[in-house]
Each structure stands twice: as structure tokens, then as C-alpha cells.
Amino acid sequence: MSKIIVIGLGPGNEGSLTLDAAEKICNGNKVFLRTKEHPAIKYLERKNIIYESYDYLYQEKDSIEEVYEAIVDNLVETSRKHGEINYCVPGNPVLGETTVSKLIILRDMGEIELEIISGMSFIDVVLSSLCEDSIDGLKIIDGLDFKEGNLDINSNNIIVHIYNKELASEAKLKLAELYGDDHEIYVVKAAGVTDEEKISRIPIFKLDRIEWINHLTSIFVPKMGKNNKKFYDMNNLINIMETLRSENGCKWDIKQTHKSLREYLIEEAYEVVDAIDKEDVDLICEELGDLLLQVIFHSQIAREEGYFNIWNVINGISQKLIYRHPHVFGEVEVNNDVEATDSWNKMKDKEKNIKSYTERLKNVTKGLSSLLRSYKIQDKASEVGFDWKDISGAFSKVEEELQEVKEIYREDDKEKKEEELGDLLFAVVNVCRFANINPEVALNKTISKFIKRFGFIERESHRVGMDLKEMTLEEMDRIWELSKIYNN
């Protein structure tokens, strides 16, 4: 079996090479470097060791993932050809080295033999240079695959592989998104390298203005302590809710149950919808926060009762999204949004063991408003062809149901009137569906419009010194018509 010896070159000068690493480098094997841009390479040159570098791949490939895959493929192929080779990487091989992680997977699959020669990590040197203690938490992030979600504001973060101004600029935008422009960070170049080490403490917004960034540059992002807390994350929110529900927390929060919170959950959901209708981005953000609070609240109650916690909720929805999107995470192919929806529904039916079309209709939750539930039921019935050919059929059905309501309206049979009015509403919802209009949204907009116009009538009545109760319907109606002109 082919063997790859992975050798850690340490963080900087050749003096940081371990004796074991120095000995392995000189064992006569062919030597490959992930990058030759490292101070310890002088040791190889001084020992007249011939090496090959993978630096050229960074220019040839379109993504860093392709670079890593190409390196690993070449290492495996070359090791099979030569039996045993050396692969040298900066720092410690098992800290921030994606290629080594991929090689470890191949080793565990039995495809290669792997020996890892540890090296001093650049993390140790950076922390020593900054006199920082990692006991309270430290997260290492690859700057070549850096996402906001990788950051932990409650822990120190070190972002590595920031080797040019472009990467620094991208990091600045992501950091500012979470920490703000003024949060102070440390930019560290060549940590532990004699006469080359440089450390600069700057606010985030100045990160891309530094001219001396190179391949040995890292960013140290201090955690947000209690005294400089400007932003909060999911963990903070969970801790806040836990405190509110604790023995010394809020008396109201402590008393709440799933049932007592039900009305607030519905209310907050509708307030999000209202904010969307108003197209008020700031209000949408605020109302989504209120809705998220309800999720956290219910999860905390369930956690205390021993049923589930917020992480179970997040895990569940993550698994569901992956399962129901085989056209994204699996092998299924779709050509448009209609096929994507069809794929989703098939996976949902399979997941819930739904075997008939009627079961599909019954599965539409009763917790929805009647308008929205009827809309969804009609939509599902239409999937099997139980539908009008076009909207004219829906219009005719409304006229038919309206006539039936008129015929029984003056009768004393309340149950019959309830039935016929229900049929009329159901028919109107069908028209909404053909027009691709959500009836719940449409009716809420009309309600808001009614309140707005009614307010106009009241203001006008006050302007002329009258009370609404003193006005006739005709007088109010004239002002109502004016409101359509002046107040939409």
C-alpha cells in the first residue's frame, strides 16, 4: 500500500522545525509542498533537498476546494507510483489543513497509509505574540472558505490564510456584518519569524487598508465580552431565555406554558405578515425577532419538561430540508420550480406515509385560518385534475353560490345559511387561487384599507364638529368616497 508522510513545518523560522520533522524531511523520499511560501523552506534548500510545490494549482483552479482535491489526487497517485512520499505543510498538519483532513478520510477508508509528523502550530505563536489565553474558547477559521456562520462572537476567532488584500476585504465585510465596523481586531503577519513578525491592532473597517498583508497573515478577532456586548447570537438568546425562566427570572415568563403562548405565536406570525405587506424592512427584522422569540420560548419550556430543546428543533428542520430537496442535495434532477415543488410534495408524502389523495387533503393542518386552509386544500385537489379549466368556471361557481345564499337568506334555518355562506366563501377562495392571490393576504389588506378609510371618516367628522353617531349613513358614505380619492 502506498504511504504518505505528512510533515508539519511549524509556524515560521526553520528553528521551529521539530527534530522529528527535520529527520523525516531528509529521509530520501520525494518531497511535495502545499506551498513553498514558508520560511522553513530555507532549511530544505540549505540541505539541497529537491521538492515540488503545489502553488501553481492556486492559479489553475476555479475554487479552493478544487485546489485541495487536485493536491490530494496528485499525492495519492504519486505515492502509488513511488511507494512512499513526504508531504510538507505549514504549521501543525492537523490544524487548519484541509488537504490533510481529506487524506485522513482516505486512510480511514483503507486506501492509503498515512503517517503524521506533528509540528508547532502557528496558533501557539500567534497567541504568544498577543499574550492571549485560549482557555475561554478559540475558533480557527479558514479564510479561503470563510462564512459569517463560522464566527463565534462569544469566543476568540483566528482567521488564517488571509494572504492578500482581496481576502482581507472579503473578511472585513463578513466581520462587519456581525461585529460592526469599530470592533477592534489584530492583524498578525509572520508570527514567530524573526525580523518579519508584525502585529497591528485596528478597527474592522480598516482591515483592507493594510498594505503589508501576505501569505503569512492571520486575523485575531477577540470575543465580545460582557462589557462590550454590541451584538448577540443564538446562544446568547437561548441563555437569556433560560435566565428569564429560572428561579430568579421574570414571574410572567416562568408561568407560561405551550398553551398560554399559543395566541402570541399566532399574533407574532401575523405581525410579520403585516410588516411584509407594509414593505418596511426594519419592521420585518423586528417582527421576525419576536417570532423567533416564540420558537426559543417553546423550546425552553420543552427542554425543562425533558421533551426536546432548540437544537433538536434546528436539527429536525435541517434534516427535513435536506430530505425534501433531493433535487439539491441528492441525485434527482428538476428543470423548473413546478418540478421542484412536485419533488418536494413527493418526499413529504413519503415522509408522512401519505398513500391517498384524500389523506393529502386531511393532512393540511387545521391550525391554519379557514381561508388559508381552503386555499391549500383546493390547490392539492387541483394537482389530480379536480379543478375548473380556467377562472371562468370559478366565477360561475361564485355566482351560483351567491344565488343560493340569496334564496335562503330570509329563512330561519341558521345551519342552512351557515352552509351556503361557507360554500360562497369557498368559491371566492377558488377565484383567488386562479388569480394566484393568497386570500388571507388579500383580506388582511382589505381590513387595513377599511380601517384607514374609516379613520378618514372620523377625522373629517371631527373637522366639521360632529360625532360619527350623529351622522347619517349617507353623510358617512360621501366621506367614504372622498377617502378613496384622498386617502386611497
C-alpha positions in Angstrom: 0.0 0.0 0.0 1.2 3.5 -0.8 2.3 5.7 2.1 2.2 9.4 2.6 4.3 11.0 5.4 2.8 14.4 6.3 5.3 16.7 7.9 4.5 19.8 9.8 6.9 22.6 9.1 6.0 24.7 12.1 4.9 28.3 12.1 8.0 30.2 10.9 11.8 30.0 11.0 13.5 26.7 10.4 14.4 26.8 14.1 10.7 25.9 14.9 11.1 22.6 13.0 10.9 19.7 15.4 13.8 17.2 15.3 11.4 14.5 14.1 10.3 16.7 11.2 13.9 17.6 10.2 14.9 14.0 10.2 11.9 12.9 8.1 12.5 15.6 5.5 15.9 14.2 4.9 14.9 10.5 4.6 15.4 10.5 0.8 11.7 10.4 -0.2 10.3 12.6 -2.9 9.2 15.8 -1.2 6.0 17.8 -2.0 4.9 21.1 -0.6 1.4 22.5 -0.3 3.2 25.9 -0.7 6.8 26.9 -0.9 5.9 30.3 0.5 7.1 29.5 4.0 10.3 30.5 5.9 11.2 26.9 6.8 11.7 26.1 3.1 15.2 27.6 3.6 16.1 24.5 5.6 15.2 22.3 2.6 17.2 24.5 0.2 20.2 24.5 2.6 20.1 20.7 2.7 19.9 20.6 -1.1 16.5 18.7 -0.9 14.7 18.8 -4.2 11.0 19.5 -3.8 7.8 20.1 -5.9 5.3 22.7 -4.9 1.5 22.8 -5.5 1.4 26.6 -5.6 0.6 26.5 -9.4 -2.8 24.9 -8.6 -4.0 28.1 -6.9 -3.8 29.8 -10.2 -5.2 27.0 -12.3 -8.3 26.0 -10.4 -11.5 28.0 -10.1 -12.1 27.3 -6.4 -10.1 26.5 -3.3 -12.0 23.2 -3.0 -10.8 22.2 -6.4 -7.2 23.1 -5.4 -7.4 20.8 -2.3 -9.0 18.0 -4.3 -6.3 18.2 -7.0 -3.5 18.2 -4.4 -4.9 15.1 -2.7 -5.5 13.3 -6.0 -1.9 14.0 -7.1 -0.5 12.9 -3.7 -2.3 9.6 -3.8 -1.3 9.0 -7.4 2.3 9.8 -6.8 2.5 7.8 -3.6 1.3 4.7 -5.5 4.0 5.3 -8.1 6.8 5.8 -5.6 5.6 3.7 -2.7 6.3 6.4 -0.1 6.5 10.2 -0.3 6.8 13.2 2.0 4.2 15.9 2.0 5.1 19.1 3.9 2.6 21.6 5.2 2.9 24.8 7.2 2.3 24.7 11.0 0.7 21.6 12.5 -0.7 19.2 9.9 -4.0 18.6 11.9 -4.7 22.3 12.5 -6.4 24.1 9.6 -5.0 21.8 6.8 -7.9 20.7 4.6 -5.8 18.5 2.4 -4.6 16.6 5.5 -8.2 16.2 6.6 -9.0 14.7 3.2 -6.0 12.3 3.4 -7.2 11.2 6.8 -10.5 10.2 5.3 -8.8 8.2 2.6 -6.7 6.5 5.3 -9.8 5.6 7.3 -11.3 4.1 4.1 -8.2 1.9 3.8 -7.0 3.5 0.5 -3.6 4.8 1.8 -1.2 4.5 4.7 -0.6 7.8 6.5 2.0 8.9 9.0 1.7 12.4 10.5 4.7 14.2 11.9 3.4 16.9 14.2 4.7 20.4 14.1 4.4 23.5 16.2 1.3 25.4 15.3 1.2 29.0 14.2 -1.8 29.3 16.6 0.6 28.9 19.5 2.9 31.6 18.2 0.0 34.0 17.4 -1.4 33.6 20.9 2.1 34.0 22.5 2.7 37.2 20.4 -0.7 38.6 21.5 -0.3 37.3 25.1 -3.8 35.7 24.8 -5.1 32.7 26.7 -7.3 30.3 24.7 -8.8 28.7 27.9 -12.1 30.6 27.4 -12.5 29.4 23.8 -10.8 29.7 20.5 -12.1 29.0 17.0 -9.9 28.6 13.9 -11.4 29.6 10.6 -10.0 29.1 7.1 -10.0 32.5 5.3 -10.3 30.7 2.0 -13.7 29.2 3.0 -14.9 31.9 5.3 -18.6 32.4 6.1 -20.3 34.6 8.7 -21.8 31.4 10.2 -18.3 30.2 11.0 -17.7 33.0 13.5 -18.5 32.7 17.2 -18.8 36.1 18.9 -18.6 34.5 22.4 -15.2 33.1 21.6 -11.9 34.3 20.2 -11.5 33.6 16.5 -8.4 33.3 14.4 -8.9 33.5 10.7 -6.0 32.0 8.8 -4.8 32.1 5.1 -5.6 35.8 4.6 -2.8 36.0 2.1 -3.9 39.1 0.0 -5.9 42.3 0.1 -8.8 40.7 -1.7 -9.3 38.1 1.0 -8.8 40.8 3.6 -11.6 42.9 2.0 -14.0 39.9 2.0 -13.2 39.2 5.6 -13.8 42.8 6.5 -17.3 42.7 5.1 -18.2 39.4 6.8 -16.7 40.6 10.2 -18.5 44.0 10.0 -21.8 42.2 9.4 -21.6 40.6 12.8 -19.3 42.8 14.9 -19.8 46.2 13.4 -17.2 48.4 11.8 -15.5 49.6 15.0 -14.8 46.3 16.8 -11.0 46.1 17.2 -9.1 43.1 15.8 -5.4 42.2 15.4 -3.7 41.6 12.1 -0.7 39.4 12.5 2.0 38.8 9.9 4.7 36.2 10.1 4.1 35.3 13.7 7.3 33.9 15.2 9.5 34.8 12.2 12.5 36.8 13.4 12.6 40.3 11.9 9.4 39.7 10.0 6.7 39.5 12.6 4.3 42.4 12.6 1.1 43.0 14.6 -1.4 45.8 14.1 -4.5 46.5 16.2 -7.1 48.1 14.1 -10.9 48.6 13.8 -12.5 46.2 11.3 -13.3 48.9 8.8 -9.5 49.5 8.2 -8.7 45.8 7.5 -8.4 46.2 3.7 -6.3 49.3 4.0 -3.2 47.4 5.3 -0.6 47.2 2.6 1.7 44.5 4.1 -0.7 41.6 4.0 1.0 38.4 2.6 0.8 34.6 2.7 1.8 34.5 6.4 -1.1 36.8 7.6 -3.8 35.9 10.1 -6.5 37.9 11.8 -7.2 37.5 15.5 -10.8 38.6 16.4 -11.3 39.0 20.2 -14.6 37.7 21.6 -17.3 40.1 22.7 -17.1 40.3 26.4 -19.9 41.3 28.7 -18.7 44.8 29.0 -18.5 45.5 25.2 -21.5 43.5 24.1 -23.0 45.1 21.0 -24.3 42.1 19.2 -25.9 38.8 20.4 -26.1 35.4 18.7 -28.4 32.4 19.0 -26.5 31.0 22.1 -26.9 34.4 23.8 -30.7 34.4 23.1 -31.0 30.8 24.5 -29.1 31.9 27.6 -31.3 35.0 28.0 -34.5 32.9 27.8 -33.1 30.3 30.2 -32.4 33.2 32.7 -35.9 34.6 32.3 -37.4 31.1 33.1 -35.0 30.5 36.0 -36.0 30.7 39.7 -34.8 34.3 39.8 -36.1 35.2 36.4 -39.3 37.0 35.3 -42.5 36.0 37.1 -44.6 36.2 33.9 -42.1 34.2 31.8 -41.9 31.5 34.5 -45.7 31.0 34.4 -46.1 30.4 30.7 -46.9 27.1 29.0 -47.2 25.9 25.4 -51.0 26.6 25.6 -50.7 30.0 27.2 -48.3 31.1 24.5 -50.4 29.9 21.6 -52.1 33.2 21.0 -48.8 35.1 21.0 -47.3 32.7 18.4 -50.3 33.4 16.1 -50.1 37.1 16.8 -46.4 37.4 16.1 -46.8 35.4 12.8 -49.5 37.8 11.6 -47.4 40.8 12.6 -44.5 39.5 10.4 -47.0 39.3 7.5 -48.2 42.8 8.3 -44.7 44.1 8.2 -44.1 42.4 4.8 -47.3 44.0 3.5 -46.0 47.4 4.6 -42.7 46.7 2.9 -41.0 48.0 6.0 -37.6 46.2 6.1 -36.7 47.4 9.6 -40.1 46.3 10.9 -39.8 42.9 9.2 -36.5 42.4 11.0 -38.0 43.4 14.4 -41.1 41.2 13.9 -39.0 38.2 12.8 -37.1 38.6 16.1 -40.4 38.5 18.0 -41.4 35.4 16.1 -38.0 33.7 16.8 -38.5 34.5 20.5 -41.6 32.3 20.4 -39.6 29.4 19.0 -37.0 29.8 21.7 -39.6 30.2 24.4 -41.5 27.0 23.4 -38.1 25.1 23.1 -37.0 26.2 26.6 -40.3 25.0 28.1 -39.9 21.6 26.3 -36.3 21.4 27.5 -37.4 21.9 31.1 -40.0 19.2 30.7 -37.5 16.8 29.2 -39.0 16.5 25.7 -36.8 18.5 23.3 -34.6 21.6 23.0 -33.8 24.2 20.4 -31.0 22.1 19.0 -33.5 19.3 18.3 -35.7 21.8 16.5 -32.8 23.1 14.4 -31.6 19.5 13.7 -35.1 18.4 12.7 -35.7 21.2 10.2 -32.2 20.8 8.8 -32.8 17.1 8.2 -36.2 17.8 6.7 -34.9 20.4 4.3 -32.2 18.0 3.0 -34.6 15.1 2.7 -37.2 17.1 0.9 -34.7 18.6 -1.6 -33.3 15.5 -3.3 -33.0 17.8 -6.4 -30.5 19.9 -4.5 -28.8 17.5 -2.1 -29.3 14.2 -4.0 -29.4 12.9 -7.5 -32.9 14.0 -8.6 -33.0 16.5 -11.5 -35.7 19.1 -11.9 -36.0 21.7 -14.7 -38.2 24.4 -13.2 -40.0 25.5 -10.0 -43.1 23.4 -10.8 -41.0 20.2 -10.9 -39.2 21.3 -7.7 -42.5 21.7 -5.9 -43.6 18.3 -7.2 -40.4 16.7 -5.9 -40.9 18.4 -2.5 -44.5 17.1 -2.3 -43.5 13.5 -3.2 -40.9 13.5 -0.5 -43.3 15.0 2.0 -45.9 12.3 1.2 -43.3 9.6 1.6 -42.1 11.0 4.9 -45.6 11.2 6.4 -46.7 7.9 4.9 -49.5 9.5 2.9 -50.8 6.9 0.4 -54.0 8.6 -1.0 -55.1 11.9 -2.3 -57.7 12.3 0.4 -55.0 11.8 3.0 -53.2 14.7 1.4 -56.2 16.9 2.0 -56.7 15.8 5.5 -53.0 16.4 6.2 -53.5 20.2 5.6 -53.2 21.5 9.2 -56.4 22.5 11.0 -54.3 25.2 12.8 -54.4 27.4 9.7 -57.0 30.1 9.2 -60.1 28.8 7.3 -59.2 31.0 4.3 -55.7 29.7 4.0 -56.7 26.1 4.7 -59.4 26.1 2.0 -56.8 27.7 -0.4 -54.3 24.9 0.2 -56.9 22.1 0.0 -58.2 23.4 -3.3 -54.6 23.6 -4.6 -53.9 20.0 -3.6 -57.2 18.8 -5.2 -56.2 20.6 -8.4 -53.0 18.5 -8.6 -55.0 15.5 -9.6 -57.2 17.4 -12.1 -60.2 18.1 -9.9 -60.4 21.7 -11.0 -62.0 24.2 -13.4 -60.3 24.5 -16.8 -60.0 28.3 -16.2 -61.1 31.1 -14.0 -64.5 31.4 -15.8 -65.6 28.2 -14.1 -64.6 29.7 -10.7 -66.6 32.9 -11.5 -69.7 30.9 -12.4 -69.4 28.9 -9.2 -69.3 32.2 -7.1 -72.5 33.4 -8.9 -74.2 30.1 -8.3 -73.3 30.1 -4.6 -74.3 33.7 -4.2 -77.7 33.0 -5.7 -78.2 30.1 -3.3 -77.4 32.4 -0.4 -80.0 34.9 -1.6 -82.6 32.2 -1.9 -82.3 31.0 1.8 -81.1 34.3 3.4 -84.5 35.2 4.9 -85.2 31.7 6.2 -84.9 30.8 9.9 -82.6 27.8 9.2 -79.3 29.1 10.6 -77.5 25.9 9.8 -78.5 26.0 6.2 -77.4 29.7 5.9 -74.1 28.8 7.5 -73.6 26.0 5.0 -74.5 28.2 2.0 -72.3 31.1 3.1 -69.5 28.7 3.7 -69.9 27.5 0.1 -69.8 31.1 -1.1 -66.6 31.8 0.7 -65.0 28.6 -0.5 -65.9 29.6 -4.1 -64.4 33.1 -3.6 -61.2 31.4 -2.4 -61.2 29.4 -5.6 -61.2 32.7 -7.6 -58.3 33.9 -5.5 -56.4 30.7 -6.3 -56.9 31.1 -10.1 -55.7 34.7 -9.8 -52.7 33.4 -7.8 -53.7 35.6 -4.9 -53.4 34.4 -1.3 -56.9 35.1 0.2 -55.5 35.6 3.7 -53.2 38.3 2.5 -55.8 39.9 0.3 -58.4 40.0 3.1 -55.9 41.4 5.6 -55.0 44.2 3.1 -58.7 45.0 2.8 -59.1 45.1 6.5 -56.2 47.5 6.8 -57.7 49.6 4.0 -61.1 49.7 5.7 -59.5 50.9 9.0 -57.6 53.6 7.1 -60.7 54.9 5.3 -62.8 54.7 8.5 -60.2 56.8 10.2 -60.5 59.3 7.5 -64.3 59.5 8.0 -63.8 60.0 11.8 -61.2 62.8 11.3 -63.5 64.5 8.8 -66.4 64.3 11.2 -64.3 65.9 14.0 -63.2 68.6 11.5 -66.9 69.7 11.0 -67.6 69.4 14.7 -69.8 66.2 14.5 -69.7 62.8 16.2 -69.9 59.8 14.0 -73.0 58.6 15.8 -74.7 61.9 14.8 -74.1 61.4 11.1 -76.4 59.6 8.7 -75.1 56.7 6.6 -75.4 58.8 3.5 -73.2 61.5 5.1 -70.6 58.9 6.1 -70.8 57.3 2.7 -70.0 60.6 1.0 -66.8 61.0 3.1 -66.0 57.3 2.4 -66.0 58.1 -1.3 -63.7 61.1 -0.6 -61.3 58.8 1.3 -60.8 56.7 -1.8 -59.5 59.9 -3.5 -57.5 61.5 -0.7 -56.6 58.5 1.4 -56.6 55.6 -1.0 
